[in-house]
Amino acid sequence: MSSNSAKENRMNADAIVDNADHPDDVTNATKRQKIEQNPARRENNNYPRSFVTWNCNGFSSRAKNNQTELQKLLEDTNYPDVICIQEARLKASGPDQLRGQPLQDNEYRNSIQPVIDTIFIDYCPFWSLADKKYAGTLTLIHSRCYANHNNNIFGTDDNSAAFTPQSAIDLMLRRFNKTRSECGLEVSSSSLDDSATTAAASNVDASSKPKKQQASLKSFFAPKKDHVNNSSSSSATKRNSSNRHRHRHNIEGRFQYFFFQDMDVVQTYVPNNGSKEESFQRRRDWDRDMLRFMMDRKKILQVTQNDNKMMDDDDRKMLWIGDMNVANNYQDGTHWERRPQTGKNNSNNDEDNNHNTSTSSTIYEWWTDEKKCFVKRPTLKKDKQDVGMPGFTQGERDRFREFLKQGDFCDIWRELHPMGIATDSSSSNANANANANDGDGDQQQKKWELANYTWRGQQSKNPGKYAKYQGRGQRIDYFLLSPASKLLCCNNNQKQTSTTGTGTTKISDDNDGNNSLVVDSCDILGYGTRMEGLFCGSDHCAVKLTLS
């Protein structure tokens, strides 16, 4: 969209937002007007069809230094329906529900807002941020995903988005007209909820507080006063209070949930495991509470199905997107190798269904060898479950696999590329995929350069120097689908299993083809030591999922 068109849209929206003071009001009202006035822009789908996930490593830096790359990201991914961005690292406007907007300071007005208003003009932003420049997430939903007169894809009611796991459960209960007791759910708050932290600080039982109502998207786009200027008129605040955000947020802005008509979409930025006992425990707490969220959701769907109100609810799909900060197995990191089995070999006997390892060999992982993988080896005495680089410890992997099992998730990219890719992503040579992630052979070093990893170590800024993690990679950004049996692959080359008469590959024999998620492609959009492709200034590249 040209800048002139954007300017005309804003001028046309003046009548709607002539009383707005908040910098985002004009933008959001303009976007809402575009949705209402341009029904041809909307597709007749019950959920989005294209997704991008990307850890931007600081949205402010990208907005200041990488605007050309951001535009290229949109163009090369064909303007996806949903863009999930992690590690926004912007300070929130304030605590509690104010975490849904960035602080309206000079940095925001001069760098970030212009990018949102121009490059991402067709998208509505959903922020969830921390109280300092740390963590934080941003979800950008394209205007074509919003409701029109004939099809409620997403959100004109009060129950479309949530920003803590327990708020998401509450939202689902309202959507399905259920109570916690009917579904057998506990009332206590999750440690991932900001409400739990607030309640603990004030010595108040969180369960005794009145339930906070989800704000409607009409109020999201409605005029509101600037949250930052707390000295402004209290009467103005009271006058607009009904139009403000009422969402609770994770205290670090790490969780976002969206209720589409036929699918739930969850974005998370999982905490790094770190190298201290406190950070190990923080990660264990996060994993525990996310597992509880998944199991609570499962109970709601089961009860709803048993009541025969919506027969397909038990199979309601969930797409879990984001930086999970874990490499599921050795294939998801570079510089592993197969070694002869010895009693003292520093190795990892990690399970892997895609390689038939013999009893006389084992897998050595550079990322789990603390003598080599750390710049400075930690001196903390660790439990065996916490040994290795964050993301590669056995404890993290075991808990991630428990997610996959209990939540009935499949890893979409790995399903399509069980052995990784052997050439660039445009290659049609399916047979080459058989050994793409195999660490053996003369071409081993070249294989680490391929688009099988979503994070890459930065190159040294000093000529002639070699950085510690230069040339090394990890796959820690995912698209996970539940139920796994609902995944179908529309690809004749990537997945080498029997195909149906329509040319669609069945991932699961239990799938009858009804209500399935048909995948056209799932691609990692960056590669190599030089970090080519869609890194856009970050150390993570974008990953795209396209549904048929």
C-alpha positions as CSV (number, residue, x, y, z in Angstrom):
1,M,0.0,0.0,0.0
2,S,1.4,3.4,-0.9
3,S,1.9,6.1,1.6
4,N,-0.7,8.3,-0.2
5,S,-3.3,5.6,0.2
6,A,-2.4,5.3,3.9
7,K,-2.8,9.0,4.3
8,E,-6.2,9.0,2.5
9,N,-7.4,6.3,4.8
10,R,-6.4,8.2,7.9
11,M,-8.1,11.4,6.6
12,N,-11.3,9.5,6.0
13,A,-11.1,8.1,9.5
14,D,-10.9,11.6,11.1
15,A,-14.7,11.7,11.6
16,I,-14.5,8.5,13.6
17,V,-11.6,9.4,15.9
18,D,-11.8,13.2,16.2
19,N,-11.8,12.9,20.0
20,A,-8.9,10.5,20.2
21,D,-5.7,11.4,22.0
22,H,-3.9,8.1,22.1
23,P,-1.4,7.7,19.2
24,D,-2.7,4.3,18.3
25,D,-6.4,5.3,18.1
26,V,-6.2,6.8,14.6
27,T,-4.3,3.8,13.3
28,N,-6.6,1.2,14.8
29,A,-9.8,3.0,13.8
30,T,-8.4,3.4,10.3
31,K,-7.7,-0.3,10.1
32,R,-11.1,-1.1,11.4
33,Q,-12.7,1.1,8.8
34,K,-10.7,-0.6,6.1
35,I,-12.0,-4.0,7.2
36,E,-15.6,-2.8,7.2
37,Q,-15.4,-0.9,3.8
38,N,-13.4,-3.5,1.9
39,P,-15.1,-6.9,2.2
40,A,-13.3,-8.1,-0.9
41,R,-10.1,-8.1,1.1
42,R,-11.5,-10.9,3.4
43,E,-11.3,-14.6,2.6
44,N,-14.1,-17.0,3.4
45,N,-12.0,-19.1,5.8
46,N,-12.8,-20.1,9.4
47,Y,-9.2,-19.6,10.5
48,P,-6.0,-18.0,9.1
49,R,-4.2,-19.9,6.3
50,S,-0.7,-18.4,6.5
51,F,1.5,-17.8,9.5
52,V,5.0,-16.5,10.2
53,T,6.9,-16.8,13.5
54,W,10.0,-14.8,14.2
55,N,12.1,-13.8,17.2
56,C,13.0,-10.3,16.3
57,N,15.6,-9.8,19.0
58,G,14.3,-6.3,19.9
59,F,11.6,-4.7,17.8
60,S,12.9,-1.2,18.4
61,S,16.3,-2.1,16.8
62,R,14.5,-3.7,13.9
63,A,12.3,-0.7,13.4
64,K,15.3,1.7,13.5
65,N,17.8,-0.3,11.4
66,N,16.0,-2.9,9.3
67,Q,12.9,-1.3,7.7
68,T,13.9,-2.5,4.3
69,E,14.2,-6.1,5.6
70,L,10.9,-5.8,7.4
71,Q,9.2,-4.9,4.1
72,K,11.0,-7.7,2.4
73,L,9.8,-10.1,5.1
74,L,6.2,-9.3,4.2
75,E,6.7,-9.4,0.5
76,D,8.7,-12.7,0.5
77,T,6.1,-14.4,2.7
78,N,3.2,-13.0,0.7
79,Y,1.7,-10.9,3.5
80,P,0.7,-13.7,5.8
81,D,-2.5,-13.7,7.8
82,V,-0.8,-13.9,11.2
83,I,2.7,-12.8,12.2
84,C,3.9,-13.9,15.6
85,I,6.9,-11.9,16.9
86,Q,8.8,-12.8,20.1
87,E,11.4,-10.8,22.1
88,A,9.8,-7.5,21.3
89,R,11.7,-5.9,24.2
90,L,9.6,-2.8,24.6
91,K,8.5,-1.3,27.9
92,A,4.8,-1.5,28.6
93,S,2.7,1.6,29.3
94,G,2.2,0.4,32.8
95,P,1.3,-2.7,34.9
96,D,-1.7,-5.0,34.7
97,Q,-3.8,-4.4,31.6
98,L,-1.6,-1.6,30.4
99,R,0.9,-4.3,29.4
100,G,-1.2,-4.4,26.2
101,Q,0.4,-1.2,24.8
102,P,4.0,0.0,24.5
103,L,5.1,3.0,26.5
104,Q,4.3,6.1,24.3
105,D,7.7,7.6,24.6
106,N,9.9,9.3,21.9
107,E,11.4,6.0,20.8
108,Y,7.9,4.6,20.2
109,R,6.6,7.7,18.4
110,N,9.8,8.2,16.2
111,S,10.7,4.6,15.4
112,I,8.1,2.0,16.2
113,Q,4.7,3.7,15.5
114,P,5.8,4.7,11.9
115,V,6.7,1.1,11.1
116,I,3.4,-0.2,12.5
117,D,1.5,2.5,10.5
118,T,3.3,2.0,7.2
119,I,4.9,-1.4,6.7
120,F,2.3,-3.2,8.8
121,I,-0.6,-0.9,7.8
122,D,-2.8,-3.9,6.9
123,Y,-2.3,-5.5,10.3
124,C,-3.8,-5.0,13.7
125,P,-1.2,-5.3,16.5
126,F,-1.7,-7.2,19.7
127,W,1.0,-6.4,22.2
128,S,1.9,-8.1,25.5
129,L,4.9,-6.6,27.2
130,A,7.0,-6.5,30.4
131,D,7.5,-3.6,32.7
132,K,11.0,-3.2,31.3
133,K,12.7,-3.7,28.0
134,Y,12.7,-7.5,28.3
135,A,10.9,-10.4,26.6
136,G,7.5,-9.4,25.3
137,T,5.4,-10.5,22.3
138,L,3.6,-9.0,19.3
139,T,0.9,-10.6,17.2
140,L,0.0,-9.0,13.9
141,I,-3.3,-10.2,12.5
142,H,-4.2,-9.2,8.9
143,S,-7.4,-7.3,8.3
144,R,-8.8,-10.1,6.1
145,C,-9.0,-12.3,9.1
146,Y,-11.7,-10.2,10.8
147,A,-15.4,-10.8,10.7
148,N,-17.7,-9.8,8.0
149,H,-21.5,-10.1,7.7
150,N,-21.4,-13.7,6.6
151,N,-18.5,-15.2,8.4
152,N,-17.1,-14.7,11.9
153,I,-13.5,-15.7,11.5
154,F,-12.2,-13.6,14.4
155,G,-13.5,-11.3,16.8
156,T,-16.3,-8.8,17.0
157,D,-17.5,-10.2,20.4
158,D,-16.0,-10.1,23.9
159,N,-14.1,-13.4,23.7
160,S,-11.4,-13.4,21.1
161,A,-8.0,-12.9,22.8
162,A,-6.3,-13.6,26.1
163,F,-2.8,-13.0,27.4
164,T,-2.4,-15.5,30.2
165,P,-3.0,-19.2,30.2
166,Q,-5.8,-19.0,32.8
167,S,-7.4,-16.0,31.1
168,A,-7.5,-18.2,27.9
169,I,-9.2,-21.0,29.9
170,D,-11.7,-18.5,31.2
171,L,-12.3,-17.3,27.7
172,M,-13.0,-20.8,26.4
173,L,-15.4,-21.5,29.3
174,R,-17.4,-18.4,28.3
175,R,-17.3,-19.4,24.7
176,F,-18.7,-22.8,25.5
177,N,-20.9,-21.7,28.3
178,K,-19.2,-23.9,30.9
179,T,-18.0,-23.4,34.4
180,R,-14.8,-24.6,36.0
181,S,-16.6,-27.0,38.2
182,E,-18.5,-28.5,35.3
183,C,-15.2,-29.2,33.6
184,G,-13.4,-30.4,36.7
185,L,-10.9,-27.5,36.7
186,E,-9.0,-26.1,39.7
187,V,-9.7,-22.5,40.6
188,S,-6.2,-21.5,41.7
189,S,-4.2,-19.1,39.5
190,S,-1.2,-20.1,37.4
191,S,2.2,-18.6,38.1
192,L,2.2,-17.4,34.5
193,D,-0.7,-15.1,35.2
194,D,0.1,-11.6,36.3
195,S,-3.0,-11.8,38.5
196,A,-1.3,-14.5,40.6
197,T,1.7,-12.2,41.2
198,T,-0.6,-9.3,42.1
199,A,-2.6,-11.4,44.5
200,A,0.4,-12.8,46.2
201,A,1.9,-9.3,46.7
202,S,-1.3,-8.0,48.3
203,N,-2.0,-11.2,50.3
204,V,-5.4,-11.6,48.6
205,D,-6.8,-14.9,47.4
206,A,-6.9,-14.5,43.6
207,S,-9.9,-16.9,43.4
208,S,-11.9,-14.5,45.6
209,K,-11.6,-11.6,43.2
210,P,-14.5,-11.0,40.8
211,K,-13.9,-12.3,37.3
212,K,-12.5,-9.7,35.0
213,Q,-14.4,-9.5,31.7
214,Q,-12.7,-9.7,28.3
215,A,-12.8,-6.4,26.4
216,S,-14.4,-6.4,23.0
217,L,-12.5,-5.7,19.9
218,K,-14.8,-2.8,19.3
219,S,-13.4,-1.2,22.4
220,F,-9.9,-2.2,21.3
221,F,-10.4,0.0,18.2
222,A,-12.4,2.7,20.1
223,P,-10.9,6.1,21.0
224,K,-9.1,6.2,24.4
225,K,-6.9,8.6,26.3
226,D,-3.2,8.3,26.6
227,H,-2.3,5.8,29.3
228,V,1.1,7.3,29.9
229,N,0.1,10.8,31.0
230,N,-1.3,9.8,34.4
231,S,-1.7,13.5,35.3
232,S,-4.5,13.9,32.7
233,S,-8.0,14.6,33.8
234,S,-9.5,11.9,36.0
235,S,-12.9,12.6,34.5
236,A,-11.6,11.9,31.0
237,T,-10.2,8.6,32.4
238,K,-13.5,7.7,33.9
239,R,-15.4,8.7,30.7
240,N,-13.3,6.3,28.6
241,S,-12.8,3.5,31.1
242,S,-15.3,1.3,29.4
243,N,-13.3,1.4,26.2
244,R,-9.9,0.5,27.8
245,H,-8.2,-2.9,27.7
246,R,-9.4,-5.3,30.4
247,H,-7.0,-8.1,29.7
248,R,-4.7,-9.6,32.2
249,H,-1.2,-10.2,30.9
250,N,1.7,-12.5,31.7
251,I,4.1,-10.4,33.7
252,E,6.8,-10.7,31.0
253,G,4.4,-10.7,28.0
254,R,5.2,-14.2,27.0
255,F,1.7,-15.7,26.2
256,Q,-1.0,-14.7,23.6
257,Y,-4.1,-16.7,22.8
258,F,-6.6,-16.1,20.0
259,F,-9.9,-17.9,19.5
260,F,-10.8,-18.3,15.9
261,Q,-13.9,-20.0,14.7
262,D,-12.4,-23.4,14.1
263,M,-9.0,-23.2,15.7
264,D,-7.1,-21.8,18.7
265,V,-3.8,-20.0,18.0
266,V,-1.3,-19.7,20.8
267,Q,1.9,-17.7,20.6
268,T,4.5,-18.1,23.4
269,Y,8.0,-16.9,24.0
270,V,9.3,-19.5,26.4
271,P,11.9,-18.4,29.1
272,N,15.5,-19.4,28.5
273,N,16.6,-22.1,30.9
274,G,19.6,-20.0,31.9
275,S,22.5,-21.3,33.9
276,K,21.4,-20.8,37.6
277,E,19.1,-22.8,39.8
278,E,16.6,-19.9,39.9
279,S,16.4,-19.8,36.1
280,F,16.1,-23.6,36.0
281,Q,13.2,-23.4,38.4
282,R,11.5,-20.6,36.5
283,R,11.6,-22.7,33.4
284,R,10.2,-25.7,35.2
285,D,7.4,-23.6,36.6
286,W,6.6,-22.3,33.1
287,D,6.6,-25.8,31.6
288,R,4.4,-27.1,34.5
289,D,1.8,-24.3,34.0
290,M,1.7,-24.6,30.2
291,L,1.1,-28.3,30.6
292,R,-1.8,-27.5,33.0
293,F,-3.2,-25.1,30.4
294,M,-3.2,-27.8,27.7
295,M,-4.8,-30.3,30.0
296,D,-7.5,-27.8,31.2
297,R,-8.2,-27.0,27.6
298,K,-8.5,-30.7,26.8
299,K,-11.0,-31.2,29.6
300,I,-13.2,-28.3,28.4
301,L,-13.4,-29.8,24.9
302,Q,-14.1,-33.3,26.2
303,V,-17.0,-32.0,28.4
304,T,-18.4,-29.9,25.6
305,Q,-18.4,-32.9,23.2
306,N,-20.0,-35.2,25.8
307,D,-22.9,-32.7,26.1
308,N,-23.4,-33.1,22.3
309,K,-23.6,-29.3,21.8
310,M,-20.7,-29.2,19.4
311,M,-19.8,-32.7,18.3
312,D,-16.4,-31.7,16.9
313,D,-15.1,-29.8,19.9
314,D,-12.9,-32.6,21.1
315,D,-11.0,-32.3,17.8
316,R,-10.9,-28.5,17.9
317,K,-7.5,-27.7,16.5
318,M,-4.8,-25.7,18.3
319,L,-1.8,-24.2,16.6
320,W,1.0,-23.4,19.0
321,I,3.6,-21.0,17.6
322,G,6.7,-19.4,18.7
323,D,10.2,-19.5,20.2
324,M,10.1,-22.6,22.4
325,N,13.7,-22.3,23.5
326,V,14.3,-26.1,23.2
327,A,15.8,-28.4,20.6
328,N,13.7,-31.5,20.7
329,N,16.6,-33.8,19.8
330,Y,20.2,-33.8,18.4
331,Q,19.0,-33.2,14.9
332,D,17.8,-29.8,16.0
333,G,21.3,-28.6,16.6
334,T,24.5,-28.4,14.5
335,H,27.8,-30.1,15.1
336,W,26.7,-33.5,16.4
337,E,28.4,-36.7,15.2
338,R,28.0,-40.4,15.5
339,R,30.8,-42.0,17.6
340,P,31.7,-45.6,18.5
341,Q,30.1,-46.6,21.8
342,T,32.6,-46.4,24.7
343,G,32.1,-46.4,28.4
344,K,33.6,-42.9,28.9
345,N,32.3,-41.2,25.7
346,N,30.7,-37.8,26.3
347,S,27.6,-38.6,24.3
348,N,23.9,-38.4,24.3
349,N,21.8,-41.5,23.8
350,D,18.8,-39.3,22.9
351,E,15.9,-41.2,21.3
352,D,15.4,-40.6,17.6
353,N,12.8,-42.3,15.6
354,N,14.3,-41.2,12.3
355,H,17.7,-42.8,12.7
356,N,18.4,-46.5,13.3
357,T,21.5,-46.2,15.4
358,S,23.3,-49.4,16.2
359,T,24.2,-50.5,19.7
360,S,27.9,-50.0,18.8
361,S,27.5,-46.2,18.2
362,T,26.1,-43.2,20.0
363,I,25.4,-39.6,19.2
364,Y,27.8,-36.9,20.5
365,E,26.3,-33.4,20.7
366,W,28.5,-30.3,20.9
367,W,25.7,-28.4,22.5
368,T,25.5,-30.7,25.5
369,D,29.3,-30.8,26.1
370,E,29.8,-28.1,28.7
371,K,33.6,-28.2,28.2
372,K,33.1,-26.9,24.7
373,C,29.7,-25.2,24.2
374,F,30.0,-22.5,26.9
375,V,32.1,-19.4,26.5
376,K,32.8,-19.7,30.3
377,R,31.9,-23.1,31.7
378,P,29.4,-22.7,34.6
379,T,30.8,-23.6,38.0
380,L,27.4,-24.5,39.4
381,K,27.0,-28.1,40.4
382,K,24.0,-29.2,38.3
383,D,21.6,-32.0,38.4
384,K,22.1,-34.4,35.4
385,Q,18.8,-33.1,34.0
386,D,20.2,-29.5,33.7
387,V,23.6,-30.3,32.0
388,G,24.2,-28.7,28.7
389,M,23.5,-25.5,26.8
390,P,20.0,-24.0,27.6
391,G,17.5,-25.6,25.2
392,F,19.6,-28.8,25.0
393,T,19.3,-30.1,28.6
394,Q,17.6,-33.5,29.1
395,G,15.1,-31.9,31.5
396,E,13.9,-29.4,28.9
397,R,13.6,-32.1,26.3
398,D,11.7,-34.5,28.5
399,R,9.2,-31.8,29.4
400,F,8.8,-30.7,25.8
401,R,8.1,-34.3,24.8
402,E,5.5,-34.5,27.5
403,F,3.8,-31.5,26.0
404,L,3.8,-33.2,22.6
405,K,2.4,-36.4,24.1
406,Q,-0.2,-35.1,26.6
407,G,-1.3,-32.3,24.2
408,D,-1.3,-34.6,21.2
409,F,0.9,-32.2,19.3
410,C,3.0,-32.8,16.2
411,D,6.0,-30.8,15.1
412,I,4.8,-29.7,11.6
413,W,8.2,-28.8,10.1
414,R,9.8,-32.1,11.3
415,E,6.8,-34.1,10.0
416,L,7.4,-32.6,6.6
417,H,11.2,-32.8,6.8
418,P,12.0,-35.9,9.0
419,M,15.6,-35.9,8.0
420,G,15.9,-32.2,7.4
421,I,16.6,-30.7,3.9
422,A,19.6,-31.6,1.9
423,T,19.6,-28.5,-0.4
424,D,17.9,-25.2,-0.5
425,S,14.2,-25.1,0.3
426,S,13.2,-24.8,-3.3
427,S,14.7,-28.2,-4.2
428,S,12.3,-30.8,-5.5
429,N,14.7,-33.7,-5.0
430,A,12.9,-35.7,-2.3
431,N,15.4,-38.5,-2.3
432,A,18.1,-36.1,-1.2
433,N,16.2,-35.5,2.1
434,A,17.0,-38.9,3.4
435,N,20.4,-37.9,4.9
436,A,20.1,-34.1,5.1
437,N,20.5,-34.0,8.9
438,D,22.9,-36.9,9.1
439,G,26.1,-35.9,10.7
440,D,28.3,-38.5,9.0
441,G,30.4,-38.1,5.8
442,D,32.7,-35.7,4.1
443,Q,29.9,-33.1,3.5
444,Q,29.1,-32.8,7.2
445,Q,30.2,-29.2,7.6
446,K,28.3,-28.1,4.5
447,K,25.1,-29.6,5.9
448,W,25.2,-27.3,8.9
449,E,24.8,-24.4,6.5
450,L,21.4,-25.6,5.2
451,A,18.0,-24.2,6.2
452,N,17.4,-26.7,9.0
453,Y,18.0,-24.3,12.0
454,T,16.1,-21.2,13.1
455,W,18.8,-19.6,15.3
456,R,22.3,-18.9,14.1
457,G,25.4,-17.7,16.0
458,Q,26.5,-14.2,15.2
459,Q,29.7,-13.6,13.2
460,S,32.6,-11.8,14.7
461,K,32.5,-8.0,14.1
462,N,36.3,-8.0,14.0
463,P,37.9,-9.0,10.7
464,G,39.9,-12.2,10.9
465,K,38.3,-13.1,14.2
466,Y,36.0,-16.1,14.7
467,A,33.1,-15.8,17.2
468,K,32.3,-18.6,19.6
469,Y,29.0,-19.6,18.0
470,Q,29.7,-18.6,14.4
471,G,28.6,-21.2,12.0
472,R,26.5,-23.0,14.6
473,G,22.7,-23.3,14.6
474,Q,19.7,-24.5,16.6
475,R,16.1,-25.2,15.7
476,I,14.1,-23.8,18.6
477,D,11.2,-22.0,16.8
478,Y,8.2,-24.2,16.1
479,F,4.7,-24.7,14.6
480,L,3.0,-27.4,16.7
481,L,-0.5,-28.8,15.8
482,S,-3.0,-30.6,18.0
483,P,-4.6,-33.0,17.5
484,A,-1.7,-34.5,15.6
485,S,-4.1,-36.7,13.7
486,K,-5.6,-33.7,11.9
487,L,-2.4,-32.9,10.0
488,L,-2.4,-33.6,6.3
489,C,0.4,-32.7,4.0
490,C,-0.2,-31.4,0.4
491,N,3.2,-32.2,-0.8
492,N,4.4,-34.9,-3.2
493,N,8.1,-34.6,-2.4
494,Q,8.8,-33.7,1.2
495,K,6.9,-36.5,3.0
496,Q,7.6,-40.0,1.7
497,T,4.5,-41.9,2.7
498,S,1.5,-43.2,0.8
499,T,-0.7,-40.5,-0.7
500,T,-4.4,-40.3,-1.2
501,G,-6.1,-40.0,-4.6
502,T,-6.0,-36.2,-4.3
503,G,-2.2,-36.1,-4.0
504,T,-2.4,-35.3,-0.3
505,T,-0.1,-37.2,2.0
506,K,-1.6,-38.7,5.1
507,I,0.5,-38.1,8.2
508,S,-1.7,-40.3,10.3
509,D,-3.6,-43.4,9.3
510,D,-6.2,-42.5,11.9
511,N,-7.2,-39.3,10.1
512,D,-10.3,-39.7,8.1
513,G,-9.8,-36.5,6.2
514,N,-12.6,-34.6,8.0
515,N,-11.8,-31.3,9.7
516,S,-8.1,-31.7,8.9
517,L,-5.4,-29.1,8.7
518,V,-3.9,-29.4,5.2
519,V,-0.4,-28.1,5.0
520,D,1.0,-26.7,1.7
521,S,4.5,-26.0,3.2
522,C,6.4,-25.2,6.3
523,D,9.8,-23.5,5.6
524,I,12.7,-22.1,7.6
525,L,13.5,-18.9,5.8
526,G,17.2,-18.4,6.7
527,Y,20.4,-20.4,6.5
528,G,24.2,-20.4,6.8
529,T,27.0,-18.9,8.7
530,R,26.5,-15.6,7.0
531,M,22.8,-15.6,8.1
532,E,21.3,-15.3,4.7
533,G,17.6,-15.1,4.1
534,L,15.0,-13.6,6.3
535,F,16.9,-12.9,9.5
536,C,16.2,-9.2,9.1
537,G,18.9,-8.2,11.6
538,S,18.0,-10.8,14.3
539,D,19.8,-14.0,15.2
540,H,16.6,-15.9,14.5
541,C,15.2,-16.2,11.0
542,A,11.5,-16.3,10.1
543,V,9.6,-19.6,9.7
544,K,6.5,-19.8,7.6
545,L,3.6,-22.1,7.6
546,T,1.1,-22.2,4.7
547,L,-2.2,-24.1,4.8
548,S,-4.1,-25.2,1.8
